[in-house]
Amino acid sequence: MGLKNSHDFEFFIEKFAKFADVYEYIRHAETTYAEETKYVYYNAQVNFTLQPQLLLASVCYEDSWPVIIEKINLVARFIDLLIISRVINYRSVDYSTIKNYIFTVSKDIRMTDIPTLKQKLKQQYINLEFDPKSALTNLRLNSFTKKYIKNILARITGYIEDQIGVASNYCNYMNTKTKNPFEIEHIITDHYEWFTTEYSDQDDFKRWRNSIGALLLIHKSINASLNDAKYDYKLKKYCSNEGNIYSESLGDLAYQNNPKFMKFIADNNLGFKSYASFGKHEITERIAVLTDLVKLVWNDNLFQ
C-alpha cells in the first residue's frame, strides 16, 4: 500500500474516512427518496446490489461534495438505463450474471472528471442499444418480470403526475410494507370463456392478458374486489379516486376539465385515449403510448 511514514498513514485514514462517508451517503440514498439522488433510490427498489461499487468508481478523493453528488447521480442514471434495457428483453441483472460487465464499466469510469464521465457513460449507453419499441411489444408479466414491470408502471405513472403538477406517488406505488399496497392489475379479467371470439386459445389469451399494455397499478384491496369483474365495472373503479392518472386515462373523465394532462399529451404527442372496451387493438395502442412514455422517462439527456 506504500505506507512508509506517519504522514502516509494519516493520509490513508483521511481518504478511507471520506470514501466511507460517500458509501454511507449512497446507502442512505438507496433507502430514502431525495430528488437529487432519485436514481440511486430507483435502482435500489429493484434490488440492484452492485450499485455502490459502480457509484464509487468515478469518485476521487479530491472531489468536492457537489461534484461527488453529481457523479453519483450520473452513474446511477446509467444504472437505471442499464437495468431497463436488459429486463425488458428478459435479461437478468443479478450479481452472477452481470458482475463482469459491471467490473469493466467500473474500470472505464474510474476517477474521471465530470465531462469525461458523461462521455464514457454516453458511449456505454449507446452500447446498450436500448430499443423500447420492439422490446415492450413482447414484454409480459411473469415471475421474472413482475418486480420490473411494477417499477416501470410506477415510474411512468409518477412521471405523468409530476409533469401535470400532482405530487409523484412513486414511493407509495413501490411500498410493499403498508396495509394496502399497490399491486399489478390485469385490465382483462381471467375468464377466457368470455373472450373466445377474440382469442384463438388459452395461450393466446394469456399472452395478451399479461402484456404490459394490459396492466395497471391499483391498491391491493381494489385489485381483490375486481377479480371477476368485467371491463365496464373495472373502468368505473379506475376512473374514481381509487385509481391514478394512468388508470384514469382509460376513461373519458381524464380528458375533461384536465388542461394540464391535455397539455402534457399534446406537448409530447402521446396517443392517450379512452376506451369503452378493451381487447387486442386497445392493448396494442396502449403499448405504443407506453413506449413513448418510457422514452420520456429513460433517456440519455443527463449525459449531454
Residue pairs with C-beta under 8 A, 6 or more apart in sequence:
1 12
2 8
3 9
3 12
15 61
18 61
19 56
19 59
19 61
22 56
22 59
22 68
22 72
23 52
23 56
25 68
25 72
26 40
26 51
26 52
26 55
26 56
26 72
27 52
29 37
29 40
29 41
29 72
30 40
30 41
30 43
30 44
30 51
31 41
31 44
32 41
33 41
33 170
33 171
34 41
36 69
36 73
37 69
37 72
37 73
37 76
39 73
39 76
39 77
39 79
39 80
40 51
40 55
40 72
40 73
40 76
42 76
42 80
42 151
42 155
43 51
43 76
43 79
43 80
43 83
44 51
45 151
45 174
46 83
46 93
46 147
46 148
46 151
47 147
48 79
48 83
48 93
49 95
50 95
50 98
50 99
50 102
51 76
51 79
53 102
53 106
54 75
54 79
54 102
54 105
54 106
54 109
55 71
55 72
55 75
55 76
55 79
57 75
57 105
57 106
57 107
57 109
57 110
57 111
58 71
58 74
58 75
58 109
58 110
58 111
58 112
58 117
59 68
59 71
59 72
59 111
60 111
63 71
67 114
70 114
71 114
71 117
73 302
74 114
74 117
74 118
74 121
74 302
74 303
75 109
75 117
75 121
77 121
77 302
77 303
78 121
78 124
78 125
78 303
80 298
81 125
81 128
81 130
81 298
81 300
82 93
82 124
82 128
83 93
83 148
84 130
84 132
84 148
84 152
84 294
84 298
85 128
85 129
85 130
86 92
86 93
86 98
87 93
87 145
87 148
88 132
88 135
88 136
88 139
88 148
88 152
89 135
90 144
90 145
91 97
92 98
92 144
105 124
108 120
108 124
109 117
109 120
109 121
112 120
118 302
118 303
118 304
119 303
121 300
121 303
122 300
122 303
122 304
125 300
125 303
130 298
132 291
132 294
132 295
132 298
133 291
136 212
136 213
136 287
136 290
136 291
136 294
137 287
139 145
139 149
139 211
139 212
140 207
140 210
140 211
140 212
141 149
141 184
141 186
141 210
141 211
141 212
141 215
142 210
146 184
149 184
149 212
149 215
150 173
150 174
150 182
150 184
150 217
151 174
152 212
152 294
153 173
153 184
153 212
153 215
153 216
153 217
153 246
154 170
154 173
154 174
154 182
154 217
155 170
155 297
156 246
156 290
156 293
156 294
156 297
157 169
157 170
157 173
157 217
157 244
157 245
157 246
158 168
158 169
158 170
158 173
159 168
159 293
159 296
159 297
160 245
160 246
160 261
160 264
160 293
161 167
161 168
161 169
161 244
161 245
162 168
163 260
163 264
164 245
164 258
164 260
164 261
164 263
164 264
165 260
166 245
169 244
172 178
172 182
173 182
173 217
174 182
175 181
175 182
180 219
180 220
180 221
181 219
181 220
182 217
182 218
182 219
182 220
183 217
183 218
183 219
183 220
183 223
184 215
184 216
184 217
185 215
185 216
185 217
185 218
185 222
185 223
185 226
185 247
186 209
186 210
186 214
186 215
187 214
187 215
187 216
187 231
187 234
187 250
187 278
188 195
188 208
188 209
188 214
188 231
188 278
188 279
189 226
189 227
189 228
189 229
189 230
189 231
189 234
190 209
190 227
191 228
192 199
192 202
192 205
194 230
195 205
195 279
198 279
198 280
199 205
199 208
199 280
208 214
208 279
208 280
208 283
211 283
211 287
212 287
212 290
213 283
213 284
213 285
213 286
213 287
213 290
214 278
214 283
214 286
216 238
216 243
216 246
216 247
217 244
217 246
217 247
218 226
218 237
218 238
218 242
218 243
218 244
218 247
219 242
222 237
222 242
225 237
226 233
226 234
226 237
229 237
231 277
231 278
232 276
235 250
235 251
237 243
238 247
238 248
238 250
238 251
239 247
239 248
239 250
239 251
239 252
239 253
239 254
245 254
245 261
248 254
249 261
249 272
249 274
250 274
250 275
250 278
251 274
252 274
254 261
254 272
254 274
255 261
255 262
255 272
255 274
264 270
265 272
268 292
268 296
269 292
270 289
270 292
270 293
271 285
271 288
271 289
271 292
272 289
273 285
275 282
